[in-house]
Amino acid sequence: MLAPREVDEYVLPTERRVIRFRRHWAVIVGEVLQAVVLFVLLALGAAFLPQNVVLDNLFWYGALLVLLKSSYKVSEWWVEKVVVTDKRVMLTKGIFTHNVGMMPLTKVTDLSFIRTFNGRLLGYGTMVIESAGQIQALNQIHYLPDPEEVYEAISELVFGDKRQTRSYTLPGSGFGGARGRRR
């Protein structure tokens, strides 16, 4: 009941899934590092400050809050998925409030990706999808794993021969696929 729907439930029977992935793990590195630093500070405070029931409770509840917040952020990253079908691009996210953003591929007029130095080192980038008219729900996807592969696949769908498009799941996206595997 509270679990988010699986992203494939939003794919229509007339659509073919081309790519499915979650954003790169670099999205949550800052959150995890912040939690580790706060845990260390709380542990140092508990070890070096005088023993006091009130301080011990504050440190314990502080550590619990840090753990809950970082667990929630990691869970949010885990349930957020991007699916590219032969007709649209969808982004699903949210644990308690589930959001689905969608852009039809027929509206895509331009496609590009940006890779920073860190993105090249770690293997992520930002995909910029431009459409005719107004800004759509999905105009940028940040922390995109293997942006060249996604760019190539969407370019084939938008500008290429639709009968020749490959279907695969990105490696390392947590879905256990390999390049070139048919779906």
N, C-alpha and C positions, 0 to 999 in steps of 0.2 A: 504494500500500500504506500509506504513512504519512500520506497526505493524508486529512483528515477527510471523512466522507461528506457529500454534498450533503443539505441539510435536506429537500428534496422527496422523498428516498428513504424518509423515515419517514412520509410521508403515504400512507394506505391508499387503494386504488382506490375505496372507497366514500365517501371524504371529498372535500370541495371546499375548496380553499385560498381563504381570504378575504383575509388580509393576510400579507405576509412582509416582514420588515425586520431590520436590525441596529441595535444600540443607538446612540445619538447619539454623535457624535465627541467631545463634551465629556468622555466617559469617559477618554479617553487624553491630554487636554490636560496634566494634571499630570505624567504620565510623560514626555511630550515636552519640556515645560519643564524638568523635572529633568535630562534628558539634555543639553539645550542648556547649562544652567548648569554641569554637570559638565565638558562639553567645553571651555567657556570657561576654567574653573578649571585644567583640565589643560594647556590651551594657554598660559595665563599662567605656570603653574609651569614649563613647558618653556622658555619664552622668557626668564624672568627669573632662574631658578635657575642656578647654575654648570653648565657642560656636564660631564656625567658619564655614562658608559655605563650604569651601574646605574639612575640617575634617568631617563635617556632610555628605557630599557626599561620601567621602571615606568609612566611616562607613556603609552607606546605601548600596553602591555597594559591599563592602566586605561581608555584610550579605547576599546579593543577590547571590553572587558567592558561599558562603558556602551552601546556600539552594539549589542551582542548582546542585552542586557537590554531596551533600548527596542524593538528590532526584534521580539523575542519578544512583548512586551506589545501592540504594534500588530498583530501577526499574530493574537494571541489575540482581540483586538477584532474583527478582520476576519472570522474564521471563526465567531464567535458570532452566531447568528441566532434570531429569534423568528418562529414561524409560528402563525397562528390559522386553524384550519379550521372548518367548520360543526359539528364535534364536539368539538374540544379545542384547548388552547393548548399549544404546545411551545417549549422553549428548548433549543437545542443549542449546546454550547461545548466547547472543548478542542482542542489540537493533538495532543499525544501520547496523552493519556487523553481520550477523547471521552465527554461526558456529555449525556444527553438527559433533561430534566425535562418532565413533562407533567401537565396538569390537564384532566379532562373538563369540558366546559361544563355538563353536567347537574349537577355538584356546586357550581357557582357560585351563591352566594346574594346576594352584594353586590359591587358594583364601584364603585371611586372612583379619582380620580387627584389627585396633589398637584403643584403647580407653585411652586417657589421663585422669588424675584426673578430669580436667574440663569437659571433654567429658562424663565421668560417671555421674557427677553432673547434667549436662544440657541435656544429652541424645543424644550425637552425637559421631561419630568416623570417622576413615579413613579406607576405603576399599582398599585393595591392590589386584589387579587382575593381575596375571602373565600369560604370554602366551608363547607358543613355538616360539623360534626364536627371532625376534626383539621386541622392545618395541612398543606397540600399542598406539593408540590415547587415550585410557582410561586405563592407568595402575594404577592410584590412583584417588579415589574420596574422597575429604576432606569434612568435616562437613556433614557426612552422618547421617540422622536421623534414629534412631533405627537400628544400624548396625547389631545386631543379627538377626533381621527379614530379612533384605536384604541378609545377609550371608546365612541364611537358605534357602531362596527362590532360590538364584543363585546356591547353592550347590545341591538342588533338581533338578534343570534344567540341570546342567553339569554332575553330578555324579549319579543322581537317576533315577527312572522310570518316564519318561516324561508324561505318561498318568495320573499320580497321583498328579501332581503339582497344588498347590493352586494358586488362582489369587486374588489379593487384592491391595488396595491402602493404603499406610501407614497413620495412624491417625496423625493429626497435620501437614500434609504435604501441606495443603491448597487445597486439591482436594476433600474433603468431603467424604472420604471412611471409611470403617471399616475393620478390619481383618476378613478374611474368606469370604468376599463378592465375589461372582462369577462375572466375566465380560464376 
